[in-house]
Amino acid sequence: MRILHIVTGLASGGAERQLQLLLRHLPAHQQCEVLALTNPGTVAAALRADGVTVHHLGMRGNRDLGALPRLARLVRAGRYDIVHTHLYRAGLYGRLAARLAGVRAVVATEHSLHAGVIEGRPVTRGVKGLYLAAERLGTTTVAVSRQVAQTLHAWGVPPARVELIPNGIDAARYHHPPADRAGTRARLRAELGLPQDAWVIGGIGRLVPGKRFAVLLEALAALDAAARLVLIGEGPERAALERRADELGVRDRLVLTGERDDVPDLLTALDVLAAPSTEETFGLGVLEGLAAGLPVRHSACPALDELPPGAAPQARRIPSGAAAYTAALRDLRHLDDLGTDPLPRPPAVGHYDIVRVAADLGALYDRLARA
């Protein structure tokens, strides 16, 4: 079975990294290639290192209509059994190109959709109209959470056309034997310029306003001088966060790692993971923190909302404000029994293991191919 994944770009974002993970764990009989409409960034290089064929269409923008016939020709020449699109622009152009090329099974994953926001941008009448027109050209839309599925249903997408397959994490990569973990923790703290005895708060995600990392800067300023903040990710908000840290007098206590491929290792350098975003459609960073054995304080995580309360006892939901995070982090800071050993891995991590998630997606592909 030949499958083409069409994605808007391949910079180091959540959807792009999720695609990379899935391709590593799909059944062997499902041969996948990837096409980026634009920006074949760090994930493209990582995919090629994994042996995946990556195409680049060289699209010049949302209105580059000349890209459509080029895309349709590439799909037709590849003789793919299934086309699977990811992200808004790829969903528009990819589904139409797949139909023009005669592909019968066309899947799209909806990674980031709220009632009024898609991929961090407001949903206008035109955006919604184009989305729904393209959706009708597909076979199935995959929702990464029940919240996304409910939004699709509210928009008028028939439930029979929506498949719930969540995001996943490579749980095995976050497990470090105690001796290895201690060595990794010491090495990375030294690399990041963190004192070995510092108390380190961490955040994961693109540096964009919706992640609300400025809340953590304000909390950091209210904590004692031994506290540090490490933000793992890159994005357009970087300069603004640095300015805010200067204003608060905590620039020397903030570490911005940029894009990293070693997030499971980096998490060993942390003592707590904090996620003040209120606009999550899944909450992958929260699950990564849980997989690494960290206590987690978060403001939105649909992935956990969909599980029983006992699925993640070390995670606690709090309001997304500086006062709430300061209080919650201070409480953790003062726990007498809070050591450097990881907490037990909660059931939520096993539920969202990428091995199980990829098996569900592979089963969907097999059903569509037989239809």
N, C-alpha and C positions, 0 to 999 in steps of 0.2 A: 504494500500500500504506500502510495506517494502522497505526502502532505506538504503544502506550502503555507507557512505562517507569514502573513503580511503585517508589518508593524510600522507605525508612523516613523519612529526613529529608534536608535539603539544606544542612546546615552544610558547612564547608570541610574535608571529610575526603578520604582517598584515593579511595574508591569514588565519592563524589559528583563529584569533579574528573574522574575517569576517564569518568564518564557524560557530562559536559559536553564533553570532548574527542571522544568517539566521535560524539556528535550533530553535531559540526562537520564530520565527514569521512565519514559514511555516504552511500551513493548517493542522488542527488537524488529518485529515485522512491519512496524510503522516508520518508514524512512522519511525524515523531515528535512526540509530546507527552509531558509528564512530570507525574506525580502524586506529591506528597509526603504521606505519611500524617500527618506532624507536622513542626514546625520548618522552615519554608521559609526557610532562612538565606541566606548570601551567595551560594551557588551558584544559588539560585532567581533572585536578581536578575541574576546573570551570564547565566543561560539566557534570561531574558526579554530581556535586551539583545541576545542573539544571534537574537531573533525566535522563540524556542520558546515554545509555550503551556505554562504551568505551572499545575496545579491543586493546591489544598491541601484535604485531607480534614478536617483539624482533629481528628484522633484524640487521645483524652485519655490513652491508655496502652495497655499490652499487652493488658489485659482489657476494653478498650472494644469489646464485641461488637456494639454498635449501629453501629459503623463499617462492618461487613461488608455489610449491605444497602445502605448509602449508596454504598459502593464498587462493588458489583455493578451498581447502577442507573447509575452514571457510566460504567462500562465498557460496559454494554449500549447506552446512549445514544450513545456515541462510535463504535459500529460498527467497532471495531478488528479488524484481521486478526490481529495478534499482540500479546500482552501479555508484557512482559519485566520481571521483578522483580529488585531488588537489595537485599541485606541481609536479615537473619533475619526480622524482623517483617513486612517487605514480602513476603517469600517465603511466609510462612504465609497472610496475609490476601489477598495479590494473586493467588496461584494459585487459591485457593478461589473468590474473587470472579470471576475470569476463567471458571472452569468454570460457575459459576452463571449467568453472562451468555452462555454458549454460545460462547466463543472456543475455537477448535480448537487453535491453536498457542500454547503457553505456555512461555516460556523463563525461566530464572533464572540469574543469574551468581553464583557463589560466590566472593566476594572475599577472605574471610579465614577459613580453616578449617584447624585442626590436629587431630590425633587427639583431644586432650582439651580444646581451646579453640576457641571460635567467636567471632570479633569481639572478642577479648580477654577473654571470659568463660568460666568452666569449663563443660564440656559435662556436664550431668546426664543421668540416664536419661530424664527427662521432656522435656528440651530435644531430645535426640537422637530420641526417639520422635515428637515433633511435627514435627521437621525431615523425617524419612523419610516420614511420612504426607503432608506437603505435597508432597514431591518426587514422589510417585506421581501427584499431580494434574497435574504438568507434562508437557511434551513432551521438553524437553532441559534439562540443567543444564550451564552453561558453567563450566569450571574455568580460573582464571587462571594456573595453573602445573601441572606434573606432580605436584608435592607435593600440591596440592589434589585433583587427579584421583585420586591413589593413596589419599588419605584417604576420598574418596567411595566408591571401590571397596571399601575395607576396611569401610566402614559397610554395605555390601550394595547400593549403587546399581549396577545393571548397567552395564558399560562402554559398551554400545550407547546408553545414555541420556546419556552424558557427552561433551561436545565441548571440546577444549582450544583456547581462544583467549586468549592472554596479554593482560595490560595493555599499554598503549603510551604513548609519549611523543611530543610534537610536536617532533620533532628539529629542524625548521627554526627554531623559536623560540630555540634555544640557540646558534645560530651568530651571532656578532658579528664583522664585519670588524675587523681590528686597530685601526684608528683609532677606530672607534665603541666598541670594547670598552674601550680605555684611558680614553676620556671617561666611559663609563658606570661603570667601576670607580671612578674618582676621585669622580664625583658621589655614588655610593651610599655610599662610605666616609665622605664628609663628612656625608651625611644621617644615617648610623647612628652618628656620633661616633667613627669608627675612624680612628686615625692613618694617613696615607697609606703609611707605611713599616712598618705593623704586619704580623705574620704571622698570618693569620686562618684558623681552623678553623671549619667549618660543619657543621650538622646540619639535616636536613629531616624534619618529621613532626609529628603531634599530640603535645602535651606530656602524655604518659601514661606510667605506670610501665614498660610493655612496651618503650618505645623506649630505656630505660636511658641517658638523657642525663646522669644524675648521674655516670656513668663518665667522660664527657668533662670535667665540672667537676673531678674529681679529677686527671685528666691535665693540665688547664690549670694547676692549682695547682703542678704539678711542673715546668712549663716556664718559660722565662725570661719576664721582665716584658713583653717586646714581643709575646707571643702573646695573641690574643683569641679568644673563642668566640662565634659567632653562631648562634642557634637560630631556624629559620624555621618558625613554626607557633604554634598556640594549643592550650590544653587545661587540664584540671583539675590537672595537675602543676605549673603555673606557679609558684604560691606556694611549693611545696616546693623547687623548683629555686632560687628566689631565696634562700630560707633557707639552703640548702646552700652556695650561693655565698658568702653572708655568713660562714658558719662557716669556709669555706676561705680567706677573705680575697681572693676574686677577683670580688666583685660588680661592681667598676668595670671589669672586663675581660670581662664577659658582656653580650651584647646579645640581647634577646628581641624579635623583630620583630613577633610576633602574626601573624594571617592576612594573607597578601599575595597579590596577583594577578600580581606581577611577579617570580616566582621565577627565570625564566631570566636576567633582568637582575641580580637579587640575587646569583646565583652568580658573577658576574664579580668581586664584591668579595672572594671567598674565595680561599684558596691550597690548601686541601685539604678534602675532604668526608669526614666520619667517621660511621659508622652502627653503633653498638654493640648494636642490637637483636638478640635471638636468636629472635624469634617472627615473622619475616616470612613471608608466603605468596607474596610476589613480590619486593619490594625496589625499589620505584619510585624512591625517593630516590637509591639507588645509581646507577641508570641516568641520572637527571637530572644527577648529578655528572659522570658519564662524558660525557654529551652536551655539558656545559659545558667539557670539556677539563681537568677536575681530576683529580689523583691521588686515589684512593679507598681508604679502609681500612674494612672492614666485617666483621661477625660472622655475618651470614646474608643470603643473596640467592639464593633459588631460581631467579630469572630467569637469573643467571649460571651457576648449577650445572648448568643444562640445556644449556649451550652448550660448545663445545670450549674448552680452556684458553686458546688464543690469541685468543679473542673480546674479551677486555678486559684487555690486559697491564698497564694502569695501576691495576687494582684488585687488592687483596690481602686475603685473608681472615685475620683474627686472632682470638684468644680475646676474649670480651667482659669484660675486666677492666681496671681502671685501670692496672696495671703494663704490660700488653700495649699499650694505647693510648699510654701515655706513651712507651714505647720506640719504637713505630712512628712516632709524630708527631715525636719528637726526631730520629729518623733522617732523616725528610723535611726537617725544619727545617735540618739541617746539610748537605744536598746542595748542593755548590758550584754545580751547573748548574741548580738549580731557580729559574727566573725567573718572571716574571708572564705570559709567553705561554702560551696554552692548549696542552695536549697534543693530539696527533692524535686525531681521533674514531675510536674502535675499532669493529670490525664489530658488536658487540653492540647499538650504538645503531641501526644500520640495521635489524637484525633486529626490533627492537621499535618501529620507527617507527609512529606511530598511523595513518598512511595505509594501511599494509599490514594492520594489525590491524583497522581499520574495514572494509576490503574483505572480510576473512574473515568478519566478523560479518554484513555485508550479504549475502554469499553464503549463509550459514546461514538468514537470513530468507527469501531467495528459495526455497531448498529447502523450507522448512517451509510456505511459502505455496502451493507447488505440490502438496504431499503430499495 
